[in-house]
Amino acid sequence: MLKLPPSTDWGARTQTLTVQGSTNGSSFSTLKSEAGYRFDPASGNTATVSLSPTSTRYLRLSFTGNTGWPAGQLSELEAYAS
C-alpha cells in the first residue's frame, strides 16, 4: 500500500511508477511494470499495488510521472507477506 498525507492540502493526483524487488539489494527485477496509481484525499490518499507472490527482501519504487507535482511523492509504504 502506498500512502500520501490524507490532508485536503494534497490534491488528487496520478503517479506513475514501477516496482522492483531483490533478494540481495544489488540485482533488481521488475515485480510490477510501469502503471499509473490514483491518489485522492477523498479516499484517504492511498493506492494499492498488488504483486504476484515472490521471494524478495528489498523493494524499490521508480517514479516516472506525477500529475500533481514535478517529482514522485510518497509518505509511507506498507508491504505485507501473503
Residue frames as qw, qx, qy, qz and C-alpha x, y, z in Angstrom:
[[0.000, 0.891, 0.455, 0.000, 0.00, 0.00, 0.00],
 [0.403, 0.233, 0.010, 0.885, 1.28, 3.43, -0.93],
 [0.212, -0.813, -0.505, 0.199, 0.25, 6.43, 1.15],
 [0.224, 0.461, -0.010, 0.859, 0.34, 10.20, 0.90],
 [0.037, 0.129, 0.548, -0.825, -0.76, 12.55, 3.69],
 [0.073, 0.552, 0.825, 0.098, -4.58, 12.37, 3.88],
 [0.041, -0.551, -0.230, 0.801, -4.84, 16.13, 4.30],
 [0.469, 0.770, 0.432, -0.014, -7.01, 18.08, 1.89],
 [0.080, -0.841, 0.305, 0.440, -3.89, 20.20, 1.29],
 [0.251, -0.260, 0.824, 0.436, -2.79, 17.44, -1.09],
 [0.635, 0.376, -0.079, -0.671, -4.90, 17.47, -4.22],
 [0.909, 0.158, 0.380, -0.065, -5.81, 14.36, -6.15],
 [0.162, 0.720, -0.589, -0.330, -3.10, 13.08, -8.46],
 [0.987, 0.160, 0.029, -0.017, -1.99, 10.10, -10.50],
 [0.216, -0.744, 0.611, 0.162, 1.56, 8.89, -10.04],
 [0.884, 0.373, -0.263, -0.098, 3.26, 6.56, -12.49],
 [0.308, -0.676, 0.661, -0.109, 5.72, 4.07, -11.05],
 [0.776, 0.223, -0.587, -0.059, 7.45, 0.73, -11.40],
 [0.701, -0.583, 0.349, -0.215, 8.03, -1.71, -8.52],
 [0.633, 0.454, -0.619, 0.097, 11.24, -3.73, -8.42],
 [0.807, -0.540, 0.175, -0.164, 12.42, -6.36, -5.96],
 [0.464, 0.573, -0.648, 0.192, 15.68, -8.01, -4.97],
 [0.888, -0.381, -0.253, 0.046, 16.90, -10.75, -2.65],
 [0.757, -0.125, -0.134, 0.627, 20.40, -9.27, -2.29],
 [0.153, -0.862, -0.150, 0.459, 19.94, -5.49, -2.63],
 [0.171, -0.544, 0.459, 0.681, 22.03, -5.18, -5.79],
 [0.022, -0.022, -0.820, -0.571, 20.29, -7.18, -8.52],
 [0.413, 0.315, 0.443, -0.731, 16.69, -6.00, -9.02],
 [0.069, 0.228, 0.843, 0.482, 13.94, -7.42, -11.21],
 [0.349, -0.156, -0.131, -0.915, 10.60, -5.89, -12.14],
 [0.106, 0.225, 0.905, -0.344, 7.74, -7.05, -9.92],
 [0.296, 0.747, 0.549, -0.232, 5.16, -4.64, -11.37],
 [0.444, 0.322, 0.372, 0.749, 5.56, -2.88, -14.70],
 [0.035, -0.056, -0.066, 0.996, 5.05, 0.84, -15.04],
 [0.148, -0.611, -0.735, -0.255, 1.47, 1.87, -14.27],
 [0.105, -0.448, 0.082, -0.884, -0.46, 4.86, -13.00],
 [0.361, -0.410, -0.781, 0.303, -1.91, 4.87, -9.47],
 [0.166, -0.689, -0.246, -0.661, -4.59, 7.34, -8.39],
 [0.325, -0.230, -0.603, 0.691, -4.30, 9.11, -5.04],
 [0.215, -0.609, -0.358, -0.674, -7.36, 11.05, -3.86],
 [0.032, -0.218, 0.584, -0.781, -7.77, 12.78, -0.49],
 [0.680, -0.153, -0.028, -0.716, -11.48, 11.86, -0.54],
 [0.954, -0.065, -0.259, -0.138, -10.50, 8.18, -0.25],
 [0.776, -0.590, 0.139, 0.173, -7.51, 8.56, 2.12],
 [0.247, 0.852, -0.447, -0.113, -4.81, 9.33, -0.47],
 [0.560, -0.352, 0.747, 0.064, -3.79, 5.67, -0.72],
 [0.696, 0.442, -0.410, -0.389, -3.12, 3.34, -3.62],
 [0.802, -0.253, 0.538, -0.065, -2.78, -0.44, -3.54],
 [0.423, 0.573, -0.642, -0.285, -0.27, -2.25, -5.74],
 [0.924, -0.122, 0.308, -0.191, -0.95, -5.97, -5.98],
 [0.162, 0.632, -0.738, -0.173, 2.05, -8.17, -6.73],
 [0.894, 0.058, -0.419, -0.147, 2.38, -11.83, -7.62],
 [0.785, -0.589, 0.186, 0.036, 3.86, -13.91, -4.78],
 [0.686, 0.555, -0.330, 0.336, 7.65, -13.87, -4.87],
 [0.733, -0.487, -0.162, 0.446, 10.61, -14.12, -2.51],
 [0.354, 0.677, -0.042, 0.644, 12.14, -10.68, -2.11],
 [0.540, -0.448, -0.408, 0.584, 13.88, -8.79, 0.65],
 [0.160, -0.375, 0.022, 0.913, 14.25, -5.34, -0.89],
 [0.357, 0.744, 0.560, 0.074, 11.71, -3.18, -2.71],
 [0.238, -0.267, 0.181, 0.916, 12.48, -0.24, -4.97],
 [0.350, 0.775, 0.506, -0.145, 9.93, 2.17, -6.42],
 [0.332, -0.071, 0.343, 0.876, 10.81, 4.19, -9.52],
 [0.256, 0.752, 0.431, -0.429, 8.52, 7.16, -10.11],
 [0.394, 0.106, 0.516, 0.753, 8.30, 8.38, -13.70],
 [0.095, -0.460, -0.393, -0.790, 5.29, 10.69, -13.55],
 [0.143, -0.465, -0.661, 0.571, 3.10, 12.71, -11.20],
 [0.083, 0.658, 0.500, 0.558, 0.15, 14.85, -12.28],
 [0.373, -0.881, -0.289, -0.037, 0.24, 16.86, -9.02],
 [0.387, -0.840, 0.298, 0.238, 3.93, 17.75, -8.63],
 [0.554, 0.707, -0.425, -0.108, 7.13, 17.60, -10.72],
 [0.150, 0.422, -0.872, 0.197, 8.52, 14.68, -8.66],
 [0.621, -0.260, -0.730, -0.116, 7.36, 11.40, -7.12],
 [0.305, -0.479, 0.395, -0.723, 5.83, 11.68, -3.68],
 [0.737, -0.233, -0.629, -0.077, 5.32, 9.05, -1.01],
 [0.364, -0.671, 0.352, -0.542, 4.82, 9.33, 2.75],
 [0.590, -0.309, 0.695, -0.272, 4.51, 5.67, 3.67],
 [0.585, 0.269, -0.690, -0.331, 4.99, 2.25, 2.10],
 [0.681, -0.244, 0.578, -0.378, 3.38, -0.86, 3.58],
 [0.531, 0.314, -0.735, -0.283, 4.33, -4.32, 2.30],
 [0.746, -0.240, 0.437, -0.440, 2.62, -7.48, 3.50],
 [0.014, 0.254, -0.951, -0.177, 3.66, -11.11, 3.11],
 [0.758, -0.009, -0.143, -0.636, 0.98, -13.44, 1.91]]
